[in-house]
Amino acid sequence: MTDSRPDPDALLDELKREELDARRGRLKIFFGACAGVGKTYAMLAAARAKRQEGVTVLAGVVETHGRKETQAQLADLELLPPRRIAYKGHELSEFDLDAALERRPQLILMDEFAHSNAPGSRHPKRWQDVEELLAAGIDVYTTLNVQHLESLNDVVGQITGIVVRETLPDHVFDRADEVALVDLPPDELLGRLAAGKVYLPQQAERAVKNFFRKGNLLALRELALRRTADRVDAQMRAYRADQSINPVWHARERLLVCVGASAGIDKLIRSAKRLAANLDADWIAVYVETPRQQKLSEEQRARVLKGLRLAQELGAETTVLGGNELAPTLLAYARSRNVSKLVVGKSVRGRWSRLWRPTLVNELSRRSGDIDLYVVAHDLEAEDAGAAKTGASLLFEEQDSPRSRAGYIAAAVACLLTTLLAGLLIPHVALANDIMIYLLVVVLVSVRYGRGPGMLASLLSVAAFDFFFVPPQMSFAVTDTQYLMTFVVMLLVAAIISQLTARLRFAANISTYRERRTRALYDLGRELAGALTAAQIVDTAVGRLEPLFSAKVSLFLPNSGDELRLAGEDRGHADIGVAQWVYDHQQPAGLGTNTLPANAALYVPLRAPMRNRGVIALLPEVTDQAFLPEQQRLLETCAAQIALALERVHYVEVAQDAIVAMESERLRNSVLSVVSHDLRTPLTTMAGLSERLCSPNVDEGQRAEIAAAIQDEALRMNKLVTNLLDMARLQSGVKLNKEWQMLDEVVGSALRAAERGLRGRELRLELDPALPVLEYDAVLLERVLVNLLENAGKYTPPGSHITLAARREGAEVVVSVSDDGPGLPPNMEQRAFDKFSRGAAESSTPGVGLGLAICRSIVEIHGGRISARNRSPHGAEFRFSLPAGQAPALPEELPEPRA
């Protein structure tokens, strides 16, 4: 039985997509083959119908081109005033994006979807303005001609002979919620053109002779119809997938296009995009950097980067690979990604060049196996000297640098020294051994300096061996023909060795670079894992990313109101306004992006699983190599690690705050529970005693006893309130009033204050007569002694012995209060000093458990320590220490009082 239930993951993805779409505005494109078919008119008519339904409509940009019918449709619609931008002495009018976002209409009209904004605008393209409007929840109506689609740009150029510069990525068109095709037959369009309904008469005459020829209009109309049909087909397939009409689906095809440095790379990429769209396939654009490709000129490298960016804009996944050979590296990657079709361009190299080195097409045809190969015929320029050297000329080519020149000089010197050494050894060894010495030198030169110096060393070695050691010596003439074979073999072996060593050297360089990048990611992750605060994360990120990307790095972190603030040192290159936009929209901006590309820095959002955690800004020292796809993925990985670290620290802080809140709630409940009980008990007792005191049947003797009982309860309440106030005072911070004085004075006052709590117990004093003068706050230290004495009296039965002792131990004075009562409960030695912590008899012993906590706070602010322990065989001892210090010297004679 076949399980026809829908995939739960697909349902979850659909729910998430629907949730995002619900918050996003809807985009409707009025699509046509060319200008004049009535797109703007149809857009205005649809907007007027929406306004009659009660929708708020705002005309952002509407180009009427002087057409009366279109202007009539616009007459009663509100038009947004344009933004004025000064550019090269002229004032240009552009769409005011900020004003539109502030107005927030339900529907806004944006004509000419592919329009390029004036320099100084937030976005270089109007479709990017539309994206921001949609993200803000505003619906957009817009217009577009088929020639403005990026994937069809070259096709339209071939048909009409006119290259359209303003283009729109296909994925923007595909993401539209609705596309309305505005179609008009060519004859009717030409009639409108002749009647002056499209252009002015002079412009119309030129248009008919150039762009608006009937053949062109037929071809453009077919392209528009086909593109619309492709979109409808894609919607049909999406509907079938959403409704699970056909639960069995075949594996999705994947297409790979090889990007090179030729001039026709744009056409190759657009062809691959169209093929991927027709096959409904994912596609990947790959550039393979081999030792040959390292010799490309700056112009060719720029062409490669431009091609990769174009592929990325058209929706491709881009990557850069490193390898010794182009075809094997390409096919290995294709098989690892399960690619089914491979797209390459046709080469124009000559016949002899192909005999020397097979073309990429031939190599792929021979090795591709089950991968389909598509060859795109386009105008590739002949490979120039910087990219297509063949035969021996390629082997000698090196970049013009001090290191390469030093390599050639070193090769010549090495051959000279080897010749001198071989001359010294010739009487003792055979010529074959001299050949081995020359080959060893060729290997060493190739390993150290590369292919070019290695080949030079091989040629010089053969020439020197022939000139100095092969008869007749000191001549290049050869009498024995067998030496010719020796020369050929020696030259070939030397060439092969130099080629292999150069390849190994290149592979080692690539491995070193990747190992360095992996090590950088590991070090960054390790340090971020150990960071405990956001400041440490910022310092780690800046310290690691600046040398990794050769750029100045700044981080922006949000506050509680989601407003970014610069974290760490001000590097002086980052714009907080751009960073805030990147944070709000969660899209990169600045250098190398489609948003504010004129900005000198690149801004990347720090996206974490839960939310955006900030923005990182990079100002690269060298921009040419800063935005290779491999570098971009490295930056994205680093940004993800930083975002995860920031999110981890954030939730650690949240957890700590939650723990503090829970502890505060627990303490609050304890305070309410204990205080309410201990306050209610004496109040109830006092209320009963006062009621009895008012009775006429109470004699004078009973009245005295009742008054004494009321006084005891009042003192008990006063003591409770005093402890609460003391603890609040200590927690809020207290300024000590320290004075140098003897301990005996505060002991006497403490005994008098604790007299009532010590009734029925025998008190012993053991004060060392040699106690030094101490510096302390007498009021607070008296509170410590009173609380310790009352605690001993509270938890010991009548008749117990309580000892108050004080003695000097080294640089401290130790004061102890001990008893012979039941002692402390198990594991209570440390918890006894916690707030609201009480002994086992708390059900029958009054108190809130603050006395010992107050003692600990007072002793610690005096620089001392306090502890508790059980005595043997029974009883408890509380002891605290105070620093003895050095008392100031007293004056020998007191000054006489003034008269």
C-alpha positions, -999 to +999 in steps of 0.1 A: +000+000+000+014+034-010+016+060+017+001+092+001+004+114+032+022+147+026+058+152+038+056+169+072+088+189+066+073+202+033+042+212+052+062+230+079+082+249+052+049+258+035+035+272+068+067+293+073+065+306+038+029+315+042+036+333+075+064+353+058+041+361+028+014+373+051+036+400+064+050+409+030+034+431+004+022+417-029+039+425-062+020+426-095+040+431-127+023+444-159+045+426-184+048+434-221+069+428-252+080+464-256+071+500-250+037+512-263+016+480-256-003+498-228+014+485-196+013+518-177-023+524-188-033+490-176-015+495-143-033+529-137-067+513-146-062+485-121-051+510-095-082+531-100-103+500-095-085+493-063-091+528-051-128+524-057-127+494-034-114+516-006-076+509-010-052+538-004-033+543-036-002+564-040+015+570-074+052+567-066+067+568-102+045+570-133+060+578-167+032+590-191+056+600-219+031+627-228+003+602-237-031+618-232-049+586-224-024+577-197-024+612-182-062+611-179-059+579-159-034+596-136-055+627-131-073+619-098-045+597-082-023+612-055+013+616-068+043+613-045+067+643-049+100+631-063+133+634-046+159+659-060+195+646-064+223+668-075+246+651-100+274+666-121+258+701-121+223+688-129+193+681-107+178+647-112+143+635-101+141+601-084+117+581-063+116+592-027+118+558-008+119+573+027+088+594+021+069+564+007+078+543+038+067+571+060+034+575+042+028+537+042+000+535+016-017+502+010-007+503-027+020+522-045+026+525-083+062+521-095+066+524-133+097+510-151+107+482-128+142+479-142+151+516-140+186+525-127+186+551-099+208+581-099+241+580-081+236+588-044+204+569-041+201+542-014+198+515-040+213+514-075+181+498-090+144+506-087+136+469-081+156+471-049+135+500-038+104+478-045+119+450-024+121+473+006+085+485+000+073+449-001+093+440+031+074+469+048+041+453+039+032+477+010+016+463-022+033+474-054+021+476-090+049+479-116+057+476-153+084+457-172+094+449-208+107+415-218+141+430-230+149+441-194+150+405-181+187+396-175+186+361-189+170+374-222+192+405-226+217+390-251+189+373-271+170+406-275+203+423-284+208+398-312+172+403-325+171+440-324+207+450-327+203+472-296+218+462-262+196+472-233+217+484-203+190+484-177+183+448-167+164+429-139+174+396-123+151+368-133+145+357-097+129+391-089+105+385-118+098+349-107+090+360-071+062+383-082+028+374-068+011+381-101+022+388-136-004+404-160+006+401-197-003+432-216-002+421-252-008+439-285-004+426-321+025+441-340+003+457-367-019+474-341+012+486-322+027+500-354-006+518-360-005+533-325+031+544-332+021+561-365-008+579-347+017+594-322+002+575-293+036+560-283+063+586-292+063+620-307+063+620-346+100+625-351+109+599-324+083+575-338+098+577-373+133+568-360+118+540-338+100+524-368+133+523-388+153+507-359+137+490-329+100+489-339+104+468-370+077+442-375+101+413-373+115+426-341+081+430-326+071+395-335+102+381-319+098+401-288+061+392-285+071+355-288+097+359-260+071+377-237+045+350-244+070+322-237+083+338-205+048+342-193+040+306-202+071+294-183+059+312-153+024+297-155+040+263-159+061+268-128+030+279-109+012+248-120+040+226-108+041+244-075+004+239-071+007+202-077+035+199-052+016+219-026-016+199-030+003+165-032-014+157-065+016+136-076+034+123-045+061+105-066+088+129-077+120+121-096+154+134-085+159+171-093+184+179-120+214+200-113+234+220-139+270+232-137+285+259-159+323+264-161+333+301-158+364+313-176+382+345-185+370+348-221+351+379-233+319+359-241+314+347-206+282+368-200+265+350-229+276+316-216+261+323-182+228+336-196+226+305-217+231+283-187+204+303-168+179+298-196+187+261-198+184+257-160+150+275-161+138+253-189+148+222-170+136+236-137+171+227-123+194+241-097+226+255-112+261+261-101+288+285-116+323+272-110+357+288-116+387+264-114+420+280-106+448+259-120+485+269-123+477+282-158+449+304-145+472+320-119+489+338-148+458+357-159+460+394-163+442+418-141+416+424-169+409+387-172+406+382-134+381+411-133+362+394-161+360+362-140+348+381-110+322+399-131+310+366-145+307+350-111+287+380-098+264+378-129+257+342-122+250+349-085+226+377-095+208+352-118+203+328-090+233+305-093+254+291-065+290+301-071+323+286-060+360+287-067+380+255-069+417+248-070+434+220-089+462+210-113+440+201-142+408+218-153+387+189-166+394+163-138+388+190-111+356+201-127+342+166-131+352+155-096+333+185-082+303+178-105+301+142-093+304+152-057+274+176-062+254+151-082+254+173-113+236+159-143+245+184-170+276+204-176+277+236-197+309+249-212+318+273-240+333+264-273+370+272-277+385+289-308+420+277-305+438+266-337+444+231-350+481+230-340+473+243-305+447+216-301+472+189-311+496+202-285+469+205-258+434+190-260+405+215-256+383+214-225+354+202-245+374+172-258+387+164-223+352+166-208+337+145-236+363+118-230+359+118-192+323+129-185+307+094-185+271+097-174+271+135-172+255+153-202+277+179-218+263+211-234+286+232-256+275+268-260+285+284-293+293+320-287+319+345-298+350+338-276+380+360-282+412+344-292+432+335-261+458+361-256+494+359-244+484+362-208+461+332-208+469+308-237+505+302-242+512+269-258+542+245-258+575+257-246+565+294-244+541+285-216+568+267-197+589+298-195+562+323-186+564+338-151+550+369-136+573+399-137+583+400-101+615+402-082+611+367-070+606+353-106+636+372-119+657+359-090+646+324-099+660+327-134+692+341-121+695+313-095+689+287-123+718+301-143+741+303-113+731+267-102+740+254-137+773+272-136+782+258-102+771+223-113+793+225-144+823+234-122+816+205-099+811+181-128+845+193-142+862+184-109+845+150-108+850+140-145+883+123-139+867+101-112+831+094-124+813+084-156+794+109-178+761+092-167+767+103-131+772+139-142+738+137-159+723+127-126+739+157-109+724+180-135+689+164-130+692+169-093+699+206-098+669+209-121+647+193-094+660+217-067+655+248-089+619+237-099+609+231-062+624+264-051+614+287-079+588+270-101+583+259-136+600+287-156+634+287-138+632+248-137+629+247-175+657+272-179+679+251-157+671+220-178+680+237-211+712+252-196+721+218-181+718+200-215+738+228-232+766+228-206+768+190-206+771+190-244+796+219-246+820+209-218+818+171-215+806+155-248+834+150-274+844+171-291+846+193-260+842+231-260+819+227-290+782+219-296+791+195-323+784+158-316+805+131-331+787+102-316+750+101-325+741+082-294+746+114-274+717+129-293+694+104-277+710+112-244+703+149-249+667+144-258+660+121-229+678+144-205+658+174-217+625+155-215+632+141-181+642+175-169+611+191-184+588+164-168+605+168-134+602+206-135+565+203-145+557+178-117+576+197-091+558+229-101+524+212-098+533+198-064+544+233-054+511+248-066+492+220-048+512+227-016+504+264-019+467+257-022+468+233+007+487+258+028+461+285+020+432+262+029+449+250+060+455+286+071+419+294+065+407+263+084+431+272+112+417+308+113+382+294+116+392+270+143+410+297+163+381+321+159+356+294+170+378+284+200+382+319+212+346+328+207+336+296+227+356+309+257+343+344+255+320+353+285+309+388+275+300+407+244+330+429+248+353+398+246+335+386+215+340+420+198+377+420+207+382+385+194+363+391+162+382+423+154+416+407+162+410+376+141+391+390+111+414+420+104+445+399+094+423+372+078+406+396+054+432+423+053+406+449+063+396+472+091+367+456+110+340+472+132+311+457+150+277+472+158+255+457+185+219+466+193+206+480+225+173+472+241+155+494+216+171+477+186+192+507+179+228+499+169+258+512+188+294+509+178+311+482+199+348+486+207+372+510+191+360+535+165+379+526+133+366+557+115+352+539+084+318+526+093+285+545+087+260+537+115+231+547+092+240+520+067+246+495+095+212+502+110+196+496+075+215+463+073+203+453+108+167+462+101+165+444+067+190+416+075+207+420+041+243+429+033+250+464+019+279+485+008+309+475-013+303+447-037+265+445-031+234+458-048+227+482-019+248+513-017+277+498-037+295+531-037+302+528+000+338+520+008+329+493+034+310+461+033+283+456+059+271+421+068+243+412+092+251+388+121+223+364+117+218+339+146+191+312+148+168+333+169+173+368+156+198+393+141+225+400+167+243+430+150+263+441+120+299+437+110+316+462+088+348+456+068+369+481+049+393+460+028+427+472+019+425+455-016+391+453-031+399+433-062+403+400-043+381+408-013+348+395-028+357+362-044+329+337-037+353+317-015+361+348+005+324+357+008+316+322+021+344+325+046+331+359+058+296+344+061+309+315+082+328+339+105+297+362+108+276+331+117+301+321+144+302+356+159+264+357+158+261+324+176+286+335+203+267+368+208+234+348+211+250+324+236+262+352+258+228+369+255+210+338+267+236+333+295+227+368+307+190+360+303+195+328+324+214+347+351+187+374+352+161+346+355+181+330+384+184+364+401+147+370+396+138+336+410+161+341+440+146+375+446+111+360+444+121+333+468+136+358+493+105+380+489+083+351+497+105+341+527+104+377+540+067+379+536+062+345+553+085+350+582+079+386+588+041+382+586+043+353+612+068+370+635+050+404+634+016+389+638+025+368+669+036+397+691+009+419+678-017+393+687-002+389+721-001+426+727-037+430+716-048+403+740-027+417+769-040+452+763-076+440+763-070+422+796-053+453+810-085+472+804-106+448+823-118+461+858-111+427+874-073+431+871-055+442+903-024+463+905+000+434+907-015+418+875-014+451+858+024+453+863+029+418+850+008+426+819+027+458+813+060+439+815+047+413+790+036+440+766+070+456+769+087+423+761+066+418+729+072+454+719+110+450+723+108+418+703+090+436+675+116+464+676+144+439+673+128+423+643+123+457+626+158+467+635+173+436+618+153+442+587+164+479+585+200+470+593+201+444+564+185+469+540+211+495+551+240+471+546+229+460+512+224+495+499+260+504+511+270+519+544+299+543+552+319+531+582+327+555+610+359+538+621+378+549+652+408+534+671+394+521+704+396+492+729+374+462+724+364+462+761+342+493+756+320+477+729+318+444+748+303+462+778+276+480+758+268+448+739+263+428+772+239+455+785+219+454+752+217+416+752+209+412+789+172+404+784+181+376+758+206+360+782+184+356+812+187+322+828+221+315+811+255+318+828+279+342+809+317+340+811+341+366+798+376+356+786+392+387+773+430+388+768+444+417+788+469+424+761+444+430+733+456+458+710+436+489+701+414+482+670+400+504+643+362+497+640+327+512+638+316+508+674+278+509+666+281+482+640+304+459+660+281+462+690+253+449+667+275+419+658+282+410+695+245+415+704+233+393+676+258+365+684+249+366+722+212+367+716+215+339+690+233+318+717+207+326+743+178+318+718+191+283+709+203+271+743+182+259+772+181+278+805+212+270+827+235+268+797+270+283+798+279+310+772+314+322+768+325+354+751+363+353+744+388+375+726+425+370+719+452+380+695+463+355+668+491+369+647+480+400+628+443+394+638+421+397+668+397+367+671+364+371+690+343+340+698+309+333+713+305+296+723+279+277+743+273+241+755+238+238+740+225+213+713+248+228+686+242+234+649+221+211+627+241+190+602+256+209+572+245+242+588+279+256+594+280+277+562+242+281+556+238+296+591+249+330+577+225+330+548+196+354+549+163+339+563+181+308+573+172+294+608+180+265+630+159+233+635+139+249+663+125+277+641+089+266+647+092+274+684+119+300+683+110+335+671+131+354+645+134+359+608+169+345+603+187+378+596+209+382+627+238+361+615+235+374+580+239+409+594+269+398+614+286+384+583+280+416+563+294+439+591+325+417+597+333+415+560+331+453+554+356+456+583+380+433+564+374+403+586+360+368+585+333+350+604+326+312+607+306+287+628+313+251+640+301+225+664+320+219+697+328+185+712+309+169+729+281+194+723+276+231+717+283+256+690+310+283+685+307+314+664+340+333+658+350+363+638+383+380+632+393+416+627+427+429+614+448+443+642+465+470+622+490+496+634+475+521+658+487+557+654+512+570+679+499+592+707+514+626+712+539+628+742+523+660+756+487+671+752+484+707+740+473+732+766+437+744+762+432+779+749+420+806+773 
